[in-house]
Structure formats: C-alpha cells, structure tokens
C-alpha cells in the first residue's frame, strides 16, 4: 500500500504528463538534406556502414500528419529497420502548407514533388530505380505515381494504404457521403483544409482515451512505457493542414467517387490505372485497422499484376510502432524486399575453356 503522500506525488506526476507539457525526443536518426523546394524536403538517413542492398528506399507518408511516426523512437523505428537491413533510406517530407499552396493538387504533388524526389534519390544513390515505401495516404499516392511513372520504380511496399474506399467503418460512411462531407465548402472557407478537419480521426476511437490515461497512471513506474506514451501523444498532436486542392481532389475522387478501383481517376489529363504497375508490390494490412480496414486494401491485390499481401494483427499505427510489429512483421517485410533485390555478381565470358576474354560487375539475375 502506498502512503497518502506517495499516492499524491504519483497523481501529481500523472497530471503533469496528461497536461501535454512533457516532451521526449523523437525522430532521432541522423539524416542529411539532399534536396529542397519550397516546403518540400528530401532527406537521406545516415548509415554507419556501407549499404549492402543496391536499390534505395524512398519513404512517402500521408499529408495529414508529420512523418516522424516512421522514426518515432530508436526501438520503434521503421527507418532503423530498413537501415539495419542494408538499405539506403530517403524520406520525402511534405512540410507544412500555407496559403500559397491552396491550389496545389495531385498533379503538383505527384508529377512535380514525388517525381523530383524519385529522380533526386536515384541520382544521389547512383541507382536507376527506387523502392517506394508508402504509408496510409502516402501509400495511395505512391501507387498513383507508379501507375503514371513506372520507369524508375523497382518495387513498392504499401503499408496501411487504402485503394477501395468502400467500408462500413465510420470514416468511410462519413467521408464517402457528399451530404455529410463537402470538401469544397471547407476549402472555400479556409483555403487549405485546417487541422481541425482531421480531428474526426481521433474521435473515431474516443472511447479509448480514458483507458489510455488509466494505463499511463498504472505504468508510471515504467520509464520506457511513459516515454513511449509521450512520444505517441506528441505525434498525434502534430496534425498539419492539407493543401486545399489536393484535399478536395482526394476526397471527391477517392472517398466519394472510388475512382481508383475502376480506373476512372484522372490526374492532369492522364488516367490512373493501377494495373499498369508491373513491379512487385507488397500490401501490408492491419487486421484491427479502423482507419484503413483490410477491405479497403485487399481488392488492390487483384489489380496489381505482381501483388503479395500480408495481414497482421494490429491497428493502423501499430503497424509502424508496436513492439509486436517490429518483432514479427518487419522481418517478413524485409525478407520480401530482399527477394526483390537485383543480384550483383561477377560474370566472366570465355572464348575457349581456360581463356578469359572479359569480366564485368553486372546487376540483375545471374544465369
């Protein structure tokens, strides 16, 4: 039994943590700036040893939150997983849009920003192609880009990414109904979609807020638990606005029109046909994901010609930060990616047995 003073001290500490004033360092993996334009920045994560995989990984996250979720804490970092597996890792950071970005739509984001990031990544890594890693809305956008510009895409990993926007989950009943959500009214009033436009995501699981607070109180004696809780709360509070044009275009074209699945979505006059993505694609779904439930991702497995699907017992955010995902899911993801890597070997050509004519280092399957 704790004394009244001990219990009061514990409660005081808990209230301080719940106030949101306590912060912990997040996104600590060292990185360098490769390229920037306006608010867009392309970062390369620093490796301690030379890369052993020839194809670099370019990470693309959603437009709603900051990409720090991909490198939340050292022991819960997707970035660190790719680095440990021998990859060069790059991140496209969208930055925070302002009034000048109101008219930036999918054409600007994909045909300018992502296309430039892919080209700069290839140039910096000395590679002809990249692996696109897309998470949430970033995965949907990565697939759109690959359908429009497949030449430099070696493979794709799409984590918790929706493609068929038809589900009984509340988010899709709200977002898919024009009578419930008119994105143009928000854009006309605010210019860009403000952060409060995305508060509905947290309200979808409002019943979990009290149990999380109680769990924090019960685990105050565990520093790692407190650190992990604070890191997640910091990231959740990092919502950013979304450029007005891309917000309206995505809501109407995807949530309300579901045009990706029937190939009737057009960007800058070009049709987005997911079946045109010929590279290997890994679809990773969380079985308990209420934001991107499996039924919104799994239909894409029938559209991408070379698709592999993994279903993991996790929610949406747990795919990237849960200890179970880092123990069990990410080894499988990285094993799949390793199988897609071009082999590098020495090919020797001979005119006659015993006489060597030439030799060269070649990338590609060795026969």
C-alpha positions in Angstrom: 0.0 0.0 0.0 1.2 3.5 -0.9 1.1 6.2 1.7 -1.2 9.2 1.0 1.9 11.3 0.2 3.2 8.7 -2.3 -0.2 8.5 -3.9 -0.5 12.3 -4.1 3.0 12.5 -5.6 2.1 9.9 -8.2 -1.1 11.7 -9.1 0.7 15.0 -9.4 3.2 13.4 -11.8 0.4 11.8 -13.8 -1.5 15.1 -14.1 1.7 16.7 -15.3 2.1 14.1 -18.1 -1.5 14.4 -19.1 -1.2 18.1 -19.5 0.8 17.7 -22.6 3.7 19.8 -21.4 6.1 16.9 -21.1 8.0 16.0 -24.2 10.6 13.4 -25.2 13.0 13.4 -28.2 11.5 11.7 -31.3 12.8 11.1 -34.8 16.4 11.0 -33.7 18.0 9.0 -36.6 20.7 11.2 -38.2 19.9 12.5 -41.6 21.1 14.9 -44.2 19.2 17.2 -46.6 19.5 16.1 -50.2 17.1 18.5 -51.9 14.5 21.1 -51.0 12.0 23.2 -53.0 9.5 25.5 -51.2 8.3 23.4 -48.3 9.3 20.1 -49.8 12.4 18.4 -48.4 14.2 15.2 -49.4 16.3 13.7 -46.6 18.8 10.8 -46.6 19.3 8.9 -43.4 22.9 8.4 -42.3 24.3 4.9 -42.4 27.2 3.8 -40.1 28.3 1.2 -42.7 28.0 1.0 -46.5 24.7 -0.2 -47.9 24.5 -3.8 -48.9 21.3 -3.5 -51.0 21.6 -1.9 -54.4 18.1 -0.3 -54.6 17.4 2.7 -52.3 14.1 3.1 -50.4 12.1 6.3 -50.7 9.6 6.8 -48.0 6.4 8.8 -48.6 4.0 9.5 -45.7 0.5 10.9 -45.5 -0.3 14.6 -46.0 -2.2 14.7 -42.7 0.5 14.1 -40.0 4.2 14.5 -39.7 6.4 11.6 -40.9 8.1 11.3 -37.5 5.9 8.2 -36.9 8.4 6.3 -39.2 11.2 7.1 -36.8 9.4 7.6 -33.6 11.9 6.0 -31.1 15.1 4.1 -31.8 13.5 0.8 -30.8 10.3 1.5 -32.7 11.7 2.9 -35.9 10.8 1.7 -39.4 13.7 3.8 -40.7 16.0 1.9 -38.5 14.6 -1.4 -39.7 15.5 -0.5 -43.3 18.9 0.8 -42.4 19.7 -2.4 -40.4 18.7 -4.5 -43.4 21.3 -2.7 -45.5 19.3 -0.2 -47.5 19.9 3.5 -48.3 16.9 5.2 -46.9 15.4 8.5 -48.1 12.3 10.4 -46.8 10.1 12.9 -48.7 8.9 15.4 -46.1 5.9 17.4 -47.4 6.4 20.2 -44.9 3.5 22.4 -43.7 1.4 24.0 -46.5 0.3 27.7 -46.3 -1.9 29.9 -48.3 0.4 29.8 -51.3 -0.3 26.0 -51.6 -4.1 26.3 -51.8 -4.2 25.4 -55.5 -1.6 22.6 -55.3 -3.4 19.4 -56.3 -2.4 15.8 -57.1 -0.7 17.0 -60.3 1.7 19.1 -58.3 2.2 16.6 -55.5 2.8 13.6 -57.8 4.0 14.9 -61.2 6.3 17.5 -59.6 7.2 16.7 -56.0 7.2 12.9 -56.0 8.7 12.7 -59.5 11.5 15.1 -58.4 12.1 13.1 -55.2 12.4 9.9 -57.2 14.9 11.4 -59.6 17.0 13.0 -56.9 17.0 9.8 -54.9 18.2 7.8 -57.9 20.9 10.4 -58.6 22.1 10.6 -55.0 22.2 6.8 -54.6 23.6 6.0 -58.0 20.7 3.8 -58.9 18.4 3.5 -61.9 15.4 2.7 -59.7 13.9 3.0 -56.2 11.7 1.1 -53.9 8.7 3.2 -53.0 7.5 2.8 -49.4 4.2 4.5 -48.8 2.2 4.6 -45.6 -1.5 5.5 -45.3 -2.5 8.2 -47.8 1.2 8.2 -48.8 0.8 4.6 -50.0 -2.2 5.5 -52.1 -0.2 8.4 -53.6 2.8 6.2 -54.2 0.7 3.8 -56.2 -0.9 6.6 -58.2 2.6 7.8 -59.0 3.9 4.4 -60.0 0.9 4.0 -62.3 1.7 7.3 -64.0 5.5 7.0 -64.0 6.5 3.3 -63.7 10.0 3.5 -65.3 12.1 4.2 -62.1 10.0 2.1 -59.7 11.7 -1.2 -58.8 9.2 -2.3 -56.2 6.7 -0.9 -53.7 5.8 -1.6 -50.1 2.4 -0.1 -49.2 1.6 0.0 -45.5 -2.0 0.5 -44.4 -2.9 2.2 -47.7 -6.5 2.4 -49.0 -7.5 1.8 -52.6 -11.1 0.7 -52.4 -12.9 3.4 -50.4 -16.0 1.3 -49.6 -16.3 0.1 -46.0 -18.9 0.1 -43.2 -16.3 1.7 -40.9 -17.5 5.1 -39.8 -14.7 7.1 -41.5 -15.9 5.8 -44.9 -19.5 6.3 -44.2 -18.8 9.9 -43.3 -16.2 10.7 -46.0 -17.9 8.8 -48.7 -21.2 10.6 -48.4 -21.3 14.1 -50.2 -24.2 15.0 -48.0 -22.0 14.5 -44.9 -18.8 16.0 -46.2 -18.4 18.7 -48.8 -14.7 19.3 -49.1 -15.2 22.4 -51.4 -17.1 24.2 -48.6 -14.1 23.7 -46.2 -11.6 24.8 -48.9 -13.8 27.9 -49.9 -14.0 28.9 -46.3 -10.4 28.2 -45.1 -8.2 28.0 -48.3 -6.4 24.8 -47.0 -8.1 22.0 -45.1 -7.3 23.1 -41.5 -6.0 20.7 -38.8 -9.4 20.6 -37.1 -10.8 19.0 -40.3 -8.9 15.8 -39.3 -10.0 15.7 -35.6 -12.6 13.1 -36.6 -9.8 10.6 -36.8 -9.2 10.7 -33.1 -12.9 10.9 -32.4 -13.4 7.5 -34.1 -11.7 5.9 -31.1 -12.8 8.4 -28.4 -13.7 5.5 -26.0 -10.0 4.6 -25.8 -8.8 7.9 -24.4 -9.9 7.1 -20.8 -8.3 3.6 -20.8 -5.1 5.0 -22.2 -5.0 7.6 -19.4 -5.6 4.9 -16.7 -2.9 2.7 -18.3 -0.4 5.6 -18.0 -1.3 6.0 -14.4 -0.8 2.3 -13.7 2.6 2.3 -15.5 4.2 5.4 -14.1 6.9 3.2 -12.6 8.0 2.0 -16.0 10.1 4.7 -17.7 10.0 3.1 -21.1 6.2 2.9 -21.1 6.0 6.6 -20.1 8.5 7.5 -22.8 6.6 5.6 -25.5 3.2 7.0 -24.4 4.6 10.6 -24.5 6.2 10.0 -28.0 2.8 8.8 -29.4 0.9 11.7 -27.9 3.4 14.1 -29.4 3.0 12.7 -32.8 -0.8 12.5 -32.6 -0.8 16.2 -31.8 1.3 17.1 -34.9 -1.6 17.3 -37.3 -0.9 19.7 -40.2 -3.1 21.4 -42.7 -3.6 19.9 -46.2 -3.4 22.0 -49.4 -6.9 22.8 -50.4 -6.9 21.5 -54.0 -5.4 18.1 -53.1 -7.8 17.7 -50.2 -10.8 18.3 -52.4 -9.5 16.2 -55.2 -8.7 13.2 -52.9 -12.0 13.3 -51.0 -14.1 13.5 -54.2 -12.0 11.2 -56.4 -11.2 8.5 -53.8 -13.6 8.6 -50.8 -16.7 9.6 -52.7 -16.0 8.5 -56.3 -13.9 5.4 -55.5 -12.3 6.0 -58.9 -9.0 4.2 -58.3 -10.6 0.8 -58.4 -12.4 1.3 -61.7 -9.6 3.3 -63.3 -11.7 6.4 -63.9 -9.4 8.8 -61.9 -7.5 11.3 -64.0 -4.6 13.5 -62.9 -3.5 16.2 -65.3 -5.5 14.5 -68.1 -3.8 11.1 -67.6 -5.8 8.1 -66.4 -4.5 6.4 -63.2 -4.6 2.7 -64.0 -3.2 0.6 -61.1 -2.9 -2.5 -63.4 -0.2 -0.6 -65.2 2.1 -1.0 -62.1 4.1 -4.0 -63.2 6.7 -4.0 -60.4 6.4 -6.3 -57.4 4.0 -4.8 -54.7 3.7 -5.8 -51.1 0.4 -4.8 -49.4 0.5 -4.8 -45.6 -2.8 -4.6 -43.8 -3.7 -4.3 -40.1 -6.5 -6.7 -39.2 -7.7 -4.3 -36.5 -7.1 -1.1 -38.5 -10.2 1.1 -38.2 -8.7 3.9 -40.4 -7.7 1.6 -43.3 -9.5 -1.7 -42.7 -8.4 -4.7 -44.8 -11.4 -4.4 -47.1 -10.1 -1.1 -48.4 -6.7 -2.5 -49.2 -7.2 -6.2 -50.2 -9.0 -5.5 -53.5 -5.8 -4.0 -54.9 -4.2 -7.4 -54.7 -6.4 -8.4 -57.6 -5.4 -5.3 -59.6 -1.6 -5.1 -59.2 -0.2 -7.8 -61.5 2.6 -8.7 -59.0 1.0 -8.3 -55.6 1.7 -10.0 -52.3 -0.4 -9.4 -49.3 0.4 -9.6 -45.5 -2.3 -9.3 -42.9 -1.0 -8.6 -39.4 -2.8 -8.4 -36.0 -2.5 -4.7 -35.5 -4.2 -1.4 -35.7 -3.2 1.4 -38.2 -0.4 3.0 -36.1 0.6 -0.3 -34.6 1.9 -1.4 -38.0 4.8 1.0 -37.6 5.4 1.4 -33.9 4.1 -1.6 -31.9 6.8 -3.8 -30.4 5.0 -6.9 -31.9 5.2 -5.4 -35.4 8.9 -4.8 -35.0 9.4 -8.3 -33.7 7.2 -10.2 -36.1 6.0 -8.1 -39.1 9.1 -6.2 -40.2 11.4 -9.2 -40.6 8.8 -10.6 -43.0 8.5 -7.3 -44.9 12.3 -7.0 -45.2 12.6 -10.6 -46.2 10.2 -10.0 -49.1 12.1 -6.9 -50.1 15.4 -8.8 -50.1 14.0 -11.3 -52.6 13.2 -8.4 -54.9 16.8 -7.1 -54.9 18.8 -7.5 -58.1 21.8 -9.7 -57.6 25.3 -8.3 -58.0 27.9 -10.7 -59.2 30.9 -11.3 -61.4 30.2 -12.5 -64.9 33.2 -14.0 -66.8 33.0 -14.7 -70.5 35.3 -17.2 -72.2 36.2 -17.8 -75.8 37.5 -21.2 -75.2 37.9 -23.3 -72.0 40.6 -21.7 -69.8 40.9 -18.4 -71.8 39.3 -15.4 -70.2 38.1 -12.7 -72.6 36.4 -10.1 -70.3 34.7 -9.7 -67.0 32.3 -7.2 -65.5 30.2 -6.5 -62.5 26.6 -6.7 -63.5 23.3 -6.1 -61.7 20.5 -8.4 -62.5 19.6 -12.1 -62.2 22.7 -14.3 -62.7 22.1 -17.2 -65.0 
